[in-house]
Amino acid sequence: MEDFLDEEKRYYTIGEVAAMFDVNTSLIRFWEGEFDILKPKKNKKGNRLFTPKDVKNLKIIYHLVKERGFTLKGAKAKLKENHEDTAKISEVVDRLKMIKQALGEIRRELDSDLDQ
């Protein structure tokens, strides 16, 4: 997930955030209303501007709701119960996915070398 974040960038638009998670902007707005840990800034036009911290919190929410199948109520309870552990588990899952992807690429390369 951190791969999406640009260290130089201070704010992300709702469209950029939705693209990071491959979801509709309406889901991001909905989660903003449901989870009090999401507090995007709004510019004079009323456009939401998400900080890297907001994006990390959205990543945790996405992990709980979309990947682990928590209900909104369950995700809220899990975040209240132990936000730090939940964040760490989410990061570990991300790293494991990256390792799996890298191993898959290595396997394809080895298979391709064997075919030649």
MMTF fields as JSON, N, C-alpha, C and O atoms, coordinates in Angstrom:
{
  "mmtfVersion": "1.0.0",
  "mmtfProducer": "UNKNOWN",
  "numBonds": 463,
  "numAtoms": 464,
  "numGroups": 116,
  "numChains": 1,
  "numModels": 1,
  "chainsPerModel": [1],
  "groupsPerChain": [116],
  "chainIdList": ["A"],
  "bondAtomList": [4, 2, 8, 6, 12, 10, 16, 14, 20, 18, 24, 22, 28, 26, 32, 30, 36, 34, 40, 38, 44, 42, 48, 46, 52, 50, 56, 54, 60, 58, 64, 62, 68, 66, 72, 70, 76, 74, 80, 78, 84, 82, 88, 86, 92, 90, 96, 94, 100, 98, 104, 102, 108, 106, 112, 110, 116, 114, 120, 118, 124, 122, 128, 126, 132, 130, 136, 134, 140, 138, 144, 142, 148, 146, 152, 150, 156, 154, 160, 158, 164, 162, 168, 166, 172, 170, 176, 174, 180, 178, 184, 182, 188, 186, 192, 190, 196, 194, 200, 198, 204, 202, 208, 206, 212, 210, 216, 214, 220, 218, 224, 222, 228, 226, 232, 230, 236, 234, 240, 238, 244, 242, 248, 246, 252, 250, 256, 254, 260, 258, 264, 262, 268, 266, 272, 270, 276, 274, 280, 278, 284, 282, 288, 286, 292, 290, 296, 294, 300, 298, 304, 302, 308, 306, 312, 310, 316, 314, 320, 318, 324, 322, 328, 326, 332, 330, 336, 334, 340, 338, 344, 342, 348, 346, 352, 350, 356, 354, 360, 358, 364, 362, 368, 366, 372, 370, 376, 374, 380, 378, 384, 382, 388, 386, 392, 390, 396, 394, 400, 398, 404, 402, 408, 406, 412, 410, 416, 414, 420, 418, 424, 422, 428, 426, 432, 430, 436, 434, 440, 438, 444, 442, 448, 446, 452, 450, 456, 454, 460, 458],
  "bondOrderList": [1, 1, 1, 1, 1, 1, 1, 1, 1, 1, 1, 1, 1, 1, 1, 1, 1, 1, 1, 1, 1, 1, 1, 1, 1, 1, 1, 1, 1, 1, 1, 1, 1, 1, 1, 1, 1, 1, 1, 1, 1, 1, 1, 1, 1, 1, 1, 1, 1, 1, 1, 1, 1, 1, 1, 1, 1, 1, 1, 1, 1, 1, 1, 1, 1, 1, 1, 1, 1, 1, 1, 1, 1, 1, 1, 1, 1, 1, 1, 1, 1, 1, 1, 1, 1, 1, 1, 1, 1, 1, 1, 1, 1, 1, 1, 1, 1, 1, 1, 1, 1, 1, 1, 1, 1, 1, 1, 1, 1, 1, 1, 1, 1, 1, 1],
  "groupList": [{"groupName": "MET", "atomNameList": ["N", "CA", "C", "O"], "elementList": ["N", "C", "C", "O"], "formalChargeList": [0, 0, 0, 0], "bondAtomList": [1, 0, 2, 1, 3, 2], "bondOrderList": [1, 1, 2], "singleLetterCode": "M", "chemCompType": "L-PEPTIDE LINKING"}, {"groupName": "GLU", "atomNameList": ["N", "CA", "C", "O"], "elementList": ["N", "C", "C", "O"], "formalChargeList": [0, 0, 0, 0], "bondAtomList": [1, 0, 2, 1, 3, 2], "bondOrderList": [1, 1, 2], "singleLetterCode": "E", "chemCompType": "L-PEPTIDE LINKING"}, {"groupName": "ASP", "atomNameList": ["N", "CA", "C", "O"], "elementList": ["N", "C", "C", "O"], "formalChargeList": [0, 0, 0, 0], "bondAtomList": [1, 0, 2, 1, 3, 2], "bondOrderList": [1, 1, 2], "singleLetterCode": "D", "chemCompType": "L-PEPTIDE LINKING"}, {"groupName": "PHE", "atomNameList": ["N", "CA", "C", "O"], "elementList": ["N", "C", "C", "O"], "formalChargeList": [0, 0, 0, 0], "bondAtomList": [1, 0, 2, 1, 3, 2], "bondOrderList": [1, 1, 2], "singleLetterCode": "F", "chemCompType": "L-PEPTIDE LINKING"}, {"groupName": "LEU", "atomNameList": ["N", "CA", "C", "O"], "elementList": ["N", "C", "C", "O"], "formalChargeList": [0, 0, 0, 0], "bondAtomList": [1, 0, 2, 1, 3, 2], "bondOrderList": [1, 1, 2], "singleLetterCode": "L", "chemCompType": "L-PEPTIDE LINKING"}, {"groupName": "LYS", "atomNameList": ["N", "CA", "C", "O"], "elementList": ["N", "C", "C", "O"], "formalChargeList": [0, 0, 0, 0], "bondAtomList": [1, 0, 2, 1, 3, 2], "bondOrderList": [1, 1, 2], "singleLetterCode": "K", "chemCompType": "L-PEPTIDE LINKING"}, {"groupName": "ARG", "atomNameList": ["N", "CA", "C", "O"], "elementList": ["N", "C", "C", "O"], "formalChargeList": [0, 0, 0, 0], "bondAtomList": [1, 0, 2, 1, 3, 2], "bondOrderList": [1, 1, 2], "singleLetterCode": "R", "chemCompType": "L-PEPTIDE LINKING"}, {"groupName": "TYR", "atomNameList": ["N", "CA", "C", "O"], "elementList": ["N", "C", "C", "O"], "formalChargeList": [0, 0, 0, 0], "bondAtomList": [1, 0, 2, 1, 3, 2], "bondOrderList": [1, 1, 2], "singleLetterCode": "Y", "chemCompType": "L-PEPTIDE LINKING"}, {"groupName": "THR", "atomNameList": ["N", "CA", "C", "O"], "elementList": ["N", "C", "C", "O"], "formalChargeList": [0, 0, 0, 0], "bondAtomList": [1, 0, 2, 1, 3, 2], "bondOrderList": [1, 1, 2], "singleLetterCode": "T", "chemCompType": "L-PEPTIDE LINKING"}, {"groupName": "ILE", "atomNameList": ["N", "CA", "C", "O"], "elementList": ["N", "C", "C", "O"], "formalChargeList": [0, 0, 0, 0], "bondAtomList": [1, 0, 2, 1, 3, 2], "bondOrderList": [1, 1, 2], "singleLetterCode": "I", "chemCompType": "L-PEPTIDE LINKING"}, {"groupName": "GLY", "atomNameList": ["N", "CA", "C", "O"], "elementList": ["N", "C", "C", "O"], "formalChargeList": [0, 0, 0, 0], "bondAtomList": [1, 0, 2, 1, 3, 2], "bondOrderList": [1, 1, 2], "singleLetterCode": "G", "chemCompType": "PEPTIDE LINKING"}, {"groupName": "VAL", "atomNameList": ["N", "CA", "C", "O"], "elementList": ["N", "C", "C", "O"], "formalChargeList": [0, 0, 0, 0], "bondAtomList": [1, 0, 2, 1, 3, 2], "bondOrderList": [1, 1, 2], "singleLetterCode": "V", "chemCompType": "L-PEPTIDE LINKING"}, {"groupName": "ALA", "atomNameList": ["N", "CA", "C", "O"], "elementList": ["N", "C", "C", "O"], "formalChargeList": [0, 0, 0, 0], "bondAtomList": [1, 0, 2, 1, 3, 2], "bondOrderList": [1, 1, 2], "singleLetterCode": "A", "chemCompType": "L-PEPTIDE LINKING"}, {"groupName": "ASN", "atomNameList": ["N", "CA", "C", "O"], "elementList": ["N", "C", "C", "O"], "formalChargeList": [0, 0, 0, 0], "bondAtomList": [1, 0, 2, 1, 3, 2], "bondOrderList": [1, 1, 2], "singleLetterCode": "N", "chemCompType": "L-PEPTIDE LINKING"}, {"groupName": "SER", "atomNameList": ["N", "CA", "C", "O"], "elementList": ["N", "C", "C", "O"], "formalChargeList": [0, 0, 0, 0], "bondAtomList": [1, 0, 2, 1, 3, 2], "bondOrderList": [1, 1, 2], "singleLetterCode": "S", "chemCompType": "L-PEPTIDE LINKING"}, {"groupName": "TRP", "atomNameList": ["N", "CA", "C", "O"], "elementList": ["N", "C", "C", "O"], "formalChargeList": [0, 0, 0, 0], "bondAtomList": [1, 0, 2, 1, 3, 2], "bondOrderList": [1, 1, 2], "singleLetterCode": "W", "chemCompType": "L-PEPTIDE LINKING"}, {"groupName": "PRO", "atomNameList": ["N", "CA", "C", "O"], "elementList": ["N", "C", "C", "O"], "formalChargeList": [0, 0, 0, 0], "bondAtomList": [1, 0, 2, 1, 3, 2], "bondOrderList": [1, 1, 2], "singleLetterCode": "P", "chemCompType": "L-PEPTIDE LINKING"}, {"groupName": "HIS", "atomNameList": ["N", "CA", "C", "O"], "elementList": ["N", "C", "C", "O"], "formalChargeList": [0, 0, 0, 0], "bondAtomList": [1, 0, 2, 1, 3, 2], "bondOrderList": [1, 1, 2], "singleLetterCode": "H", "chemCompType": "L-PEPTIDE LINKING"}, {"groupName": "GLN", "atomNameList": ["N", "CA", "C", "O"], "elementList": ["N", "C", "C", "O"], "formalChargeList": [0, 0, 0, 0], "bondAtomList": [1, 0, 2, 1, 3, 2], "bondOrderList": [1, 1, 2], "singleLetterCode": "Q", "chemCompType": "L-PEPTIDE LINKING"}],
  "groupTypeList": [0, 1, 2, 3, 4, 2, 1, 1, 5, 6, 7, 7, 8, 9, 10, 1, 11, 12, 12, 0, 3, 2, 11, 13, 8, 14, 4, 9, 6, 3, 15, 1, 10, 1, 3, 2, 9, 4, 5, 16, 5, 5, 13, 5, 5, 10, 13, 6, 4, 3, 8, 16, 5, 2, 11, 5, 13, 4, 5, 9, 9, 7, 17, 4, 11, 5, 1, 6, 10, 3, 8, 4, 5, 10, 12, 5, 12, 5, 4, 5, 1, 13, 17, 1, 2, 8, 12, 5, 9, 14, 1, 11, 11, 2, 6, 4, 5, 0, 9, 5, 18, 12, 4, 10, 1, 9, 6, 6, 1, 4, 2, 14, 2, 4, 2, 18],
  "groupIdList": [1, 2, 3, 4, 5, 6, 7, 8, 9, 10, 11, 12, 13, 14, 15, 16, 17, 18, 19, 20, 21, 22, 23, 24, 25, 26, 27, 28, 29, 30, 31, 32, 33, 34, 35, 36, 37, 38, 39, 40, 41, 42, 43, 44, 45, 46, 47, 48, 49, 50, 51, 52, 53, 54, 55, 56, 57, 58, 59, 60, 61, 62, 63, 64, 65, 66, 67, 68, 69, 70, 71, 72, 73, 74, 75, 76, 77, 78, 79, 80, 81, 82, 83, 84, 85, 86, 87, 88, 89, 90, 91, 92, 93, 94, 95, 96, 97, 98, 99, 100, 101, 102, 103, 104, 105, 106, 107, 108, 109, 110, 111, 112, 113, 114, 115, 116],
  "secStructList": [7, 4, 4, 4, 7, 7, 6, 6, 7, 7, 7, 3, 3, 2, 2, 2, 2, 2, 2, 2, 2, 6, 7, 7, 2, 2, 2, 2, 2, 2, 2, 2, 2, 2, 7, 6, 6, 7, 7, 7, 3, 3, 7, 6, 6, 7, 7, 3, 3, 3, 7, 2, 2, 2, 2, 2, 2, 2, 2, 2, 2, 2, 0, 0, 0, 0, 0, 1, 7, 7, 7, 2, 2, 2, 2, 2, 2, 2, 2, 2, 2, 2, 2, 2, 2, 2, 2, 2, 2, 2, 2, 2, 2, 2, 2, 2, 2, 2, 2, 2, 2, 2, 2, 2, 2, 2, 2, 2, 2, 2, 2, 2, 2, 2, 2, 7],
  "xCoordList": [0.819, 0.0, 0.856, 0.572, 1.907, 2.759, 3.363, 3.814, 3.369, 3.869, 3.055, 3.573, 1.787, 0.911, 1.231, 0.993, 1.764, 1.961, 3.239, 4.313, 3.091, 4.216, 4.715, 3.971, 5.959, 6.492, 6.442, 6.398, 6.447, 6.427, 5.015, 4.846, 4.021, 2.645, 2.006, 2.08, 1.38, 0.741, -0.732, -1.278, -1.391, -2.821, -3.151, -2.49, -4.187, -4.685, -6.165, -6.898, -6.598, -8.01, -8.778, -8.183, -10.081, -10.893, -10.785, -10.842, -10.63, -10.468, -9.173, -9.154, -8.103, -6.82, -6.911, -6.392, -7.573, -7.706, -8.571, -8.237, -9.665, -10.538, -9.785, -9.961, -8.951, -8.164, -7.155, -6.896, -6.584, -5.618, -6.234, -5.578, -7.507, -8.188, -9.11, -9.754, -9.168, -10.036, -11.497, -12.158, -11.971, -13.358, -13.946, -13.224, -15.249, -15.913, -15.688, -15.5, -15.71, -15.559, -16.694, -16.516, -17.865, -18.994, -18.699, -19.158, -17.939, -17.585, -16.639, -16.754, -15.714, -14.792, -15.585, -15.339, -16.53, -17.364, -18.194, -18.348, -18.725, -19.517, -18.671, -19.089, -17.484, -16.608, -16.208, -16.051, -16.043, -15.708, -16.783, -16.478, -18.029, -19.132, -19.24, -19.741, -18.776, -18.893, -17.738, -17.936, -16.541, -15.349, -14.786, -14.369, -14.777, -14.322, -12.811, -12.324, -12.063, -10.62, -10.303, -9.169, -11.294, -11.102, -11.543, -12.715, -10.602, -10.906, -10.217, -9.278, -10.692, -10.046, -10.32, -11.365, -9.363, -9.555, -10.471, -10.625, -11.07, -11.871, -11.38, -11.143, -11.229, -10.8, -12.01, -13.12, -11.8, -12.887, -14.044, -15.19, -13.755, -14.81, -15.542, -16.573, -15.012, -15.63, -15.055, -15.55, -14.009, -13.374, -12.579, -11.89, -12.69, -11.96, -10.492, -10.148, -9.637, -8.196, -7.698, -7.718, -7.253, -6.84, -5.335, -4.552, -4.937, -3.526, -3.017, -3.817, -1.7, -1.172, -1.693, -1.91, -1.89, -2.444, -3.866, -4.228, -4.677, -6.032, -5.974, -6.756, -5.04, -4.913, -4.526, -5.042, -3.628, -3.238, -4.433, -4.623, -5.223, -6.419, -7.433, -8.083, -7.563, -8.455, -7.961, -8.761, -6.651, -6.073, -6.471, -6.801, -6.438, -6.817, -8.304, -8.688, -9.123, -10.567, -10.82, -11.607, -10.15, -10.305, -9.926, -10.642, -8.805, -8.343, -9.391, -9.711, -9.92, -10.905, -12.203, -12.73, -12.713, -14.041, -13.991, -14.769, -13.089, -13.069, -12.276, -12.667, -11.161, -10.311, -10.639, -10.57, -10.99, -11.274, -12.759, -13.143, -13.607, -15.049, -15.737, -16.821, -15.137, -15.76, -16.987, -17.018, -17.986, -19.084, -18.546, -17.486, -19.276, -18.84, -18.773, -17.834, -19.781, -19.809, -18.599, -17.958, -18.29, -17.14, -15.82, -14.917, -15.708, -14.484, -14.29, -13.175, -15.378, -15.285, -14.822, -13.972, -15.398, -15.04, -13.566, -12.854, -13.12, -11.728, -10.772, -9.738, -11.109, -10.262, -10.222, -9.171, -11.37, -11.414, -10.63, -9.906, -10.788, -10.167, -8.643, -7.98, -8.093, -6.64, -6.198, -5.881, -6.181, -5.859, -4.446, -4.23, -3.474, -2.075, -1.834, -1.174, -2.368, -2.19, -2.881, -2.353, -4.057, -4.785, -3.986, -3.93, -3.369, -2.54, -1.327, -0.968, -0.696, 0.473, 0.105, 0.836, -1.023, -1.469, -1.736, -1.388, -2.348, -2.624, -1.323, -1.248, -0.307, 0.995, 1.648, 2.236, 1.547, 2.123, 1.434, 2.093, 0.124, -0.617, -0.164, 0.003, 0.036, 0.528, 1.897, 2.132, 2.779, 4.125, 4.074, 4.793, 3.225, 3.088, 2.55, 2.975, 1.62, 1.099, 2.205, 2.291, 3.045, 4.15, 5.144, 5.647, 5.426, 6.332, 5.736, 6.436, 4.449, 3.776, 3.865, 4.131, 3.642, 3.723, 5.147, 5.327, 6.152, 7.551, 7.903, 8.584, 7.448, 7.712, 7.034, 7.593, 5.831, 5.132, 5.907, 5.988, 6.473, 7.269, 8.531, 8.911, 9.176, 10.371, 10.016, 10.738, 8.902, 8.466, 8.207, 8.606, 7.549, 7.281, 8.588, 8.716, 9.55, 10.848, 11.562, 12.142, 11.511, 12.152, 11.452, 12.107, 10.125, 9.377, 9.72, 9.866, 9.849, 10.179, 11.581, 11.807, 12.537, 13.895, 13.93, 14.699, 13.097, 13.052, 12.451, 12.827, 11.524, 10.878, 11.808, 11.567, 12.857, 13.757, 14.789, 15.612],
  "yCoordList": [-1.2, 0.0, 1.255, 2.214, 1.239, 2.42, 2.722, 3.839, 1.707, 1.931, 3.014, 3.724, 3.141, 4.129, 5.539, 6.511, 5.642, 6.948, 7.607, 7.005, 8.835, 9.646, 10.428, 11.222, 10.209, 10.859, 12.374, 13.049, 12.914, 14.363, 14.943, 16.133, 14.106, 14.579, 14.676, 13.742, 15.814, 16.023, 15.662, 15.292, 15.763, 15.5, 14.721, 14.86, 13.903, 13.132, 13.447, 13.603, 13.54, 13.774, 12.479, 11.405, 12.581, 11.389, 10.451, 9.232, 11.01, 10.179, 9.378, 8.2, 10.009, 9.308, 8.194, 7.096, 8.489, 7.502, 6.331, 5.172, 6.629, 5.566, 4.674, 3.456, 5.273, 4.501, 3.6, 2.486, 4.073, 3.26, 1.943, 0.901, 2.008, 0.83, 0.163, -0.842, 0.733, 0.215, 0.12, -0.906, 1.222, 1.314, 2.626, 3.491, 2.761, 4.005, 5.09, 4.802, 6.336, 7.453, 7.466, 7.928, 6.956, 6.936, 6.052, 6.343, 4.974, 4.113, 4.85, 4.726, 5.607, 6.381, 7.403, 7.561, 8.093, 9.072, 8.372, 8.89, 7.191, 6.437, 6.056, 6.248, 5.518, 5.136, 6.341, 6.23, 7.482, 8.707, 9.006, 9.416, 8.801, 9.03, 7.975, 8.247, 6.78, 5.657, 5.554, 5.126, 5.944, 5.759, 7.105, 7.899, 7.359, 8.666, 8.869, 9.974, 7.827, 8.008, 8.661, 9.076, 8.75, 9.403, 10.852, 11.141, 11.748, 13.172, 13.946, 14.703, 13.751, 14.505, 16.0, 16.419, 16.775, 18.23, 18.523, 17.699, 19.694, 20.123, 21.491, 22.372, 21.658, 22.961, 23.889, 23.512, 25.082, 26.07, 25.589, 25.978, 24.75, 24.207, 23.037, 22.586, 22.55, 21.417, 20.074, 19.028, 20.092, 18.839, 18.244, 18.953, 16.936, 16.246, 16.11, 15.81, 16.34, 16.174, 15.245, 15.594, 14.065, 13.038, 13.096, 13.18, 13.05, 13.025, 11.581, 10.648, 11.397, 10.026, 9.216, 8.01, 9.873, 9.174, 8.688, 7.572, 9.533, 9.123, 7.902, 6.964, 7.922, 6.812, 5.528, 4.455, 5.636, 4.461, 3.931, 2.72, 4.835, 4.402, 3.753, 2.772, 4.301, 3.687, 2.297, 1.389, 2.128, 0.822, -0.197, -1.34, 0.222, -0.68, -1.025, -2.185, -0.027, -0.262, -1.196, -2.137, -0.933, -1.78, -3.222, -4.158, -3.392, -4.731, -5.449, -6.611, -4.758, -5.392, -5.723, -6.828, -4.768, -4.932, -5.765, -6.705, -5.423, -6.069, -7.368, -8.317, -7.415, -8.598, -9.63, -10.834, -9.163, -10.105, -10.313, -11.179, -9.528, -9.751, -9.255, -9.732, -8.317, -7.754, -6.935, -6.342, -6.911, -5.962, -4.59, -4.496, -3.53, -2.198, -2.115, -1.553, -2.683, -2.67, -3.423, -2.961, -4.568, -5.363, -4.647, -4.694, -3.982, -3.243, -2.085, -1.829, -1.387, -0.278, -0.784, -0.174, -1.914, -2.488, -2.917, -2.692, -3.526, -3.98, -2.793, -2.86, -1.708, -0.516, 0.111, 0.569, 0.132, 0.697, -0.182, 0.312, -1.486, -2.467, -2.377, -2.329, -2.354, -2.343, -1.87, -2.677, -0.581, 0.03, -0.318, -0.635, -0.263, -0.498, -1.918, -2.111, -2.916, -4.3, -4.543, -5.242, -3.964, -4.115, -3.514, -4.094, -2.361, -1.72, -2.583, -2.728, -3.156, -4.009, -5.251, -5.649, -5.858, -7.049, -6.696, -7.461, -5.549, -5.096, -4.917, -5.29, -4.353, -4.169, -5.508, -5.673, -6.457, -7.785, -8.453, -9.054, -8.348, -8.928, -8.304, -9.01, -6.99, -6.308, -6.852, -7.133, -6.993, -7.496, -8.917, -9.26, -9.742, -11.122, -11.168, -11.996, -10.279, -10.217, -9.831, -10.384, -8.884, -8.461, -9.611, -9.812, -10.359, -11.506, -12.557, -13.121, -12.818, -13.803, -13.391, -14.218, -12.112, -11.607, -11.764, -12.184, -11.428, -11.55, -13.009, -13.316, -13.899, -15.323, -15.828, -16.648, -15.334, -15.708, -15.263, -15.995, -14.064, -13.556, -14.391, -14.697, -14.756, -15.598, -16.947, -17.47, -17.499, -18.801, -18.718, -19.616, -17.66, -17.499, -17.383, -17.947, -16.658, -16.527, -17.872, -18.209, -18.64, -19.958, -20.89, -21.624, -20.858, -21.697, -21.302, -22.163, -20.003, -19.513, -19.956, -20.306, -19.947, -20.398, -21.891, -22.332, -22.669, -24.112, -24.446, -25.439, -23.62, -23.849, -23.582, -24.06, -22.833, -22.461, -23.497, -23.327],
  "zCoordList": [0.0, 0.0, 0.0, -0.718, 0.812, 0.865, -0.507, -0.759, -1.404, -2.753, -3.452, -4.315, -3.082, -3.705, -3.237, -3.953, -2.05, -1.452, -1.952, -1.965, -2.354, -2.809, -1.598, -1.021, -1.217, -0.011, -0.094, 0.935, -1.294, -1.483, -1.366, -1.099, -1.566, -1.655, -0.276, 0.523, -0.008, 1.301, 1.297, 2.336, 0.137, 0.05, -1.218, -2.248, -1.114, -2.243, -2.424, -1.447, -3.673, -3.941, -3.706, -3.62, -3.605, -3.394, -4.593, -4.434, -5.783, -6.975, -6.928, -7.287, -6.491, -6.367, -5.323, -5.524, -4.216, -3.146, -3.618, -3.372, -4.283, -4.79, -5.772, -5.766, -6.609, -7.584, -6.879, -7.335, -5.77, -5.021, -4.569, -4.571, -4.18, -3.638, -4.652, -4.353, -5.854, -6.915, -6.436, -6.597, -5.845, -5.388, -5.899, -6.394, -5.775, -6.165, -5.117, -3.934, -5.57, -4.632, -3.614, -2.487, -4.012, -3.078, -1.869, -0.765, -2.067, -0.935, 0.014, 1.233, -0.544, 0.297, 1.123, 2.319, 0.486, 1.21, 2.29, 3.396, 1.96, 2.925, 4.132, 5.274, 3.879, 4.983, 5.809, 7.025, 5.179, 5.915, 6.956, 8.076, 6.58, 7.512, 8.595, 9.686, 8.3, 9.233, 10.233, 11.37, 9.81, 10.64, 11.05, 10.207, 12.356, 12.843, 12.735, 12.973, 12.38, 12.197, 10.848, 10.61, 9.975, 8.679, 8.79, 9.03, 8.615, 8.735, 7.607, 7.851, 6.368, 5.284, 5.423, 5.919, 4.976, 4.932, 3.755, 2.855, 3.771, 2.618, 2.189, 3.016, 0.872, 0.379, 0.267, 0.643, -0.239, -0.323, -1.178, -0.952, -2.154, -3.027, -2.369, -2.868, -1.257, -0.573, -0.996, -0.576, -1.827, -2.242, -1.088, -0.355, -0.946, 0.115, -0.263, -1.407, 0.729, 0.552, 1.648, 2.828, 1.252, 2.197, 2.436, 1.489, 3.694, 4.051, 3.935, 3.862, 3.919, 3.932, 5.132, 5.017, 6.269, 7.44, 7.158, 7.531, 6.493, 6.11, 5.201, 5.357, 4.247, 3.298, 4.038, 3.727, 5.007, 5.787, 6.594, 6.705, 7.149, 7.882, 6.939, 7.299, 5.74, 4.752, 4.382, 4.16, 4.317, 3.998, 5.058, 4.741, 6.305, 7.401, 7.296, 7.441, 7.048, 6.896, 5.719, 5.823, 4.597, 3.408, 3.749, 3.393, 4.436, 4.816, 5.659, 5.407, 6.654, 7.533, 6.807, 6.937, 6.047, 5.437, 4.153, 3.988, 3.26, 1.946, 1.909, 1.229, 2.638, 2.573, 3.651, 3.405, 4.825, 5.922, 6.161, 6.948, 5.49, 5.564, 6.824, 7.157, 7.526, 8.721, 8.313, 7.234, 9.181, 9.005, 9.415, 10.035, 9.07, 9.489, 11.007, 11.571, 11.659, 13.126, 13.681, 14.626, 13.102, 13.542, 13.296, 14.132, 12.145, 11.818, 12.79, 13.244, 13.108, 14.068, 15.43, 16.079, 15.852, 17.153, 17.155, 18.133, 16.071, 15.977, 16.033, 16.698, 15.341, 15.364, 16.75, 17.2, 17.427, 18.784, 19.752, 20.617, 19.589, 20.482, 20.432, 21.468, 19.214, 19.121, 17.744, 16.87, 17.563, 16.266, 15.819, 14.65, 16.74, 16.364, 15.862, 14.841, 16.575, 16.137, 14.802, 13.938, 14.642, 13.389, 12.242, 11.158, 12.467, 11.444, 11.112, 9.944, 12.131, 11.899, 11.099, 10.192, 11.433, 10.705, 9.245, 8.345, 9.012, 7.655, 6.872, 5.701, 7.508, 6.859, 6.536, 5.467, 7.45, 7.216, 6.027, 5.178, 5.971, 4.854, 3.538, 2.543, 3.525, 2.318, 1.904, 0.729, 2.863, 2.553, 2.02, 1.082, 2.617, 2.148, 0.715, -0.09, 0.41, -0.963, -1.943, -3.04, -1.544, -2.402, -2.598, -3.703, -1.535, -1.632, -2.553, -3.394, -2.396, -3.253, -4.719, -5.591, -4.979, -6.346, -6.894, -8.037, -6.088, -6.517, -6.782, -7.76, -5.925, -6.125, -7.395, -8.124, -7.651, -8.888, -10.122, -11.108, -10.066, -11.186, -11.372, -12.502, -10.282, -10.358, -10.967, -11.816, -10.525, -11.053, -12.55, -13.292, -13.006, -14.436, -15.215, -16.302, -14.667, -15.322, -15.416, -16.448, -14.32, -14.336, -15.321, -16.061, -15.328, -16.288, -17.716, -18.583, -17.964, -19.294, -19.697, -20.855, -18.745, -19.019, -19.331, -20.185, -18.637, -18.865, -20.223, -20.845, -20.679, -21.973, -23.135, -24.243, -22.904, -24.015, -24.287, -25.186]
}
